Amino acid sequence: MPRLSRPAAPALIAAALVAAFALPAAAAASPPAPASTPVSASAHAPASAPAPAGAPSPASAPVLAAKPYMGWSSWSLESTGFPGYGGEDWLTESHVLAQADVVAAKLEPHGYDYVNIDAGWNVDQGTNVFDAYGRPVADPRKFPHGMKYVGDRLHAKGLKFGLYLAVGLYIDAYNDGRTPVAGAPGCTTKDLVYPDLRRTSGWDDVSYQMDWSNSCSQKYIDSVADELASWGVDFLKLDGVGPGSFQGDAAHDNVPDVRAWHTALQATGRPIQLTVSWALSHAQAGVWKANTNGWRIDTDVECYCDSLVTWNNSVKGRFTDVVPWIDDAGPGGWNNLDSLDVGVGAMDGLTDAERQTYATLWAVESAPLYTGDDLTRLDPYGLSLLTNDEVIKVDQAGNPARPLSQATDQQVWYARNADGSVTLALFNLGSGYADVTADLADLGIGGAARVRDLWAHRALGGVSGHLTENLPPHGSRLFTLTPAATGSAPGVPLGVHATAATATSVSLAWQPVNSGAATTGYDVWSGGRKVASTTGAAATVTGLRPATGYSFTVTAHDRRGRSSAAGPAVPLTTPAAGGPTGYEAEDAANALSGTASVGDCSGCSGGKKVGNLGGSGNSLTFTGVSVPRDGTYLLTLGYVDGDSSRTLVVTVDGTPQRVPVAGSNDNDWGRAQQVTVPVRLTAGANTVVLGNPDDYAPDVDRISV
């Protein structure tokens, strides 16, 4: 979410998410502006365009992003207030090439090869500059030899060259609509935008929204893509993209831009990875996957302070924010968690335990590994984190891990591998020392397993039953567990959970089995009998009795009829006849405390919601949530979160549990989403309190049980 100051001053505005009931503010960082063999933004352009540069034919282009990319990016050092860094003037040709020297010498042997120049390369003292056709070019003060020279230098070192642009048509490129478009006779910048010059991008003061009904717009993007290809660019970060970047209205719908860039980059014939940023809306995940090689799932990791990052600013939040995106990652496109700033302890703003945890999450999520540190100052511990080949192998395997539960700060994340092993990460996100325990049965391991500590490069022997580690505040461990015996049957279905319940039915879902013999289907069991069968990873069990407790397990089978063992049982009690029962948040019978208040919500049931939740004492209490018998029930929560993901603390009869929910990243506080949570209730009336004493909470539409 970079944005350099528009005047010449190097100060950066801190990125901050502001809690708000109706419209929380977006982070206040902004993108860079384009540069040129500088023709000022007001210069009139000549009439004819140069031919686009040659490039390899599409048939010879390699498959892009088969694995998460690895490298270095400039933005962290541009955004920090650490002495000697920060501001647009830090980004220079000499600084970039100095970082590239270290990438080539110390990191490239471990797979790091991208050098990505972020915001500011095309900004001359706060003004974007362009060539005669409105295409961004380098500020000659910072890059006196131009961008092709930089690309050639990087390629000579065996590295790849990345650049940055903001979405839309830069305001400074418009030039009163007079600038012609290269290779498109009759097209000018007036044809590229709407007559009202509506603004777009996450910052609103950088670019105009492009009018894609006019064919000149695609021709303009084609011309810029050809320019990038002629410089040898291998990677493009397109920033400020919506829906997302905490913008969601029609003027910030940049889906057509992303499609246009995909088309243009492919047409160059040069393999150029496209990543979109920042904090993309998950509602458009299909678009990002079809047209890009990566998408930022969150706001900037940088703290815009006197270090590069802090634990609370953005690192911790990614444990929640990445979860809705886990199933979207795969060859060709990856969940981008932003820079991995763990290489220089004096600058990073983290403890050593936090640095390892930061790197562990990135690795187990198969996120692109690109550091933003000053590589000329790498300390031995930071270098060991960045170059641990066993951990890098986990990242490059492209098999993102998922949490068993996020009900507490002590979390177990796992990924089951095709060879039957399990990648296991233990995290203590709390502020004190704590035990974190993984039950092997929850990981599909019925007997003993061999344990390897990946950070320590050390075999730890065997374990059975469970594995417990006492971890420091914000600490972690990363292991590979290899079962002593895998057998010939399919692996155990994991992650079985209820997704819906009525008085006579329960719907279940689980993770597809990817280990053991090839799975051809699944069976759902309850009370010793098979109650459903399916070839997919979800099923609905019907014919149940109201207000009755059940326990469900799932097994997998193969074509030879061999079945897996069953995973842990899922207990659930069906609602009473006619249920589930709904309870509106705004009902007068509920109790609001602190700042909690009722507000309008066009996409909520009844047109209302309760917001201003979160922080000490700001909560919503339902006092009469009634069930017919003791049991574990499925609570469906209707919530509104236009931010990055927030966490609700659901307290039932005095027992709290954390419920992270998926945010929309588009500042839309009028659209309700749903999440289901198993809760233990007693016969009669129960008290359910919704809030979060330690952080912002989502707004609440309703609950049903």
Buried (B, 14 or more C-beta within 10 A) or exposed (E): BBBBBBEEEBEBBBBBBEBBBBEBEBBBBBBBBBBBBBBEBEBEBEEEBBEBBEBEEEEEBEEBBEBBBBBBBBBBBBBBBBEEBBBBBBBBBEBBBEBBBBBBEBBBEBBBBBBBBBBBBBBBEBBBBBBBBBBBBBBBBBBEEBBBBBBBBBEEBEBBBBBBBBBBBBBBBBBEEBBBBBBBEEBBBBBBBBEEEBBBBBBBEBBBBBBBEBEBBBBBBBBBBBBBBBBBBBBBBBBBBBBBBBBBEEBBBBBBBBBBBBBBBBBBBBBBBBBBBBBBBBBBBEBBBEBBBBBBBBBBBBBBBBBBBBBEBBBBBBBBBBBBBBEBBBBBBBBBBBBBBBBBBEBBBBBBBBBBBBBBBBBBBBBBBBBBBBBEEBBEBBBBBBBBEBBBBBBBBBBBBBBBEBBBBBBBBBBBBEEBBBBBBBBBBBEEEBEBEBBBBBBBBBEBBBBBBBBEEEEEEEBEEEBEBEBBBBBBBBBBBBBEEBBEBBBBBBBBBBBBBBBBEBBBBBBEBBBBBEBEBBBBBBEEEEBBEBEEBEBBBEEBEBBBBBEBBBBBBBEEEBBBBBBBBBBBBBBBEEBBEBBBBBBEEBEBEBBBBBBEBEBBBEEBBBBBBBBEEBBBBBEEBEBBBEBBBBBBBBBBBBBBBBBBBBBBBEEBBBBBBBBBBBBBBBBBBBBBBBBBBEEEEBBBBBBBBEBBBBBBBBBBB
